[in-house]
């Protein structure tokens, strides 16, 4: 699978990627604002929303 398929474009201040088709991760590189992931379909957050990182899994 090409690396570009995993990478999610979220600007210079966020590292975001997909792990397969069912997991998405976003980590802020600068600042503490949690990144937003607007992905198609239904997703749920796995981690506490108070954390600055996002770990989402697709709802089946």
PEMOKA-V468689 format. One line per field, one symbol per residue. burial: b if it has 9 or more other ideal C-beta (glycine too) atoms within 8 Angstrom, else e. A space follows every 50 residues. Layout:
# PEMOKA-V468689
burial->???
This chain:
# PEMOKA-V468689
burial->eeeeebebebeeebebbbeeeebbbbbbeeeeebbebeeeeebeeeeeee eebbbbbbee
